[in-house]
Amino acid sequence: MTPEELLAEADVAVHEESENVEHLPEPEKKITFINAWCMPNVFLYASAFFFSKFAVYAIMYNLPEFLRDEYGFDS
């Protein structure tokens, strides 16, 4: 076979393959609330975030009263 014939055969094969393949985008898979909670480390991250926020709010809420009672500071 000559190089021109090989190129022609390869071109025909590529053209036939491209006709068989549909180039449609895949539909996006949405993550539900339950699926998000089942993902690795989501519960760990959420609980760490909750308790760190809880500690900060508890300290900031009680700090003025603590300073007033223990050290006599007036706010």
Stockholm file with secondary structure:
# STOCKHOLM 1.0

chainA/1-75         MTPEELLAEADVAVHEESENVEHLPEPEKKITFINAWCMPNVFLYASAFFFSKFAVYAIMYNLPEFLRDEYGFDS
#=GR chainA/1-75 SS CCHHHHHHHHHHHHHHHHHHSCCCCCCCCCCCHHHHHHSTTHHHHHHHHHHHHHHHHHHHHHHHHHHHHHHCCCC
#=GC SS_cons        CCHHHHHHHHHHHHHHHHHHSCCCCCCCCCCCHHHHHHSTTHHHHHHHHHHHHHHHHHHHHHHHHHHHHHHCCCC
//
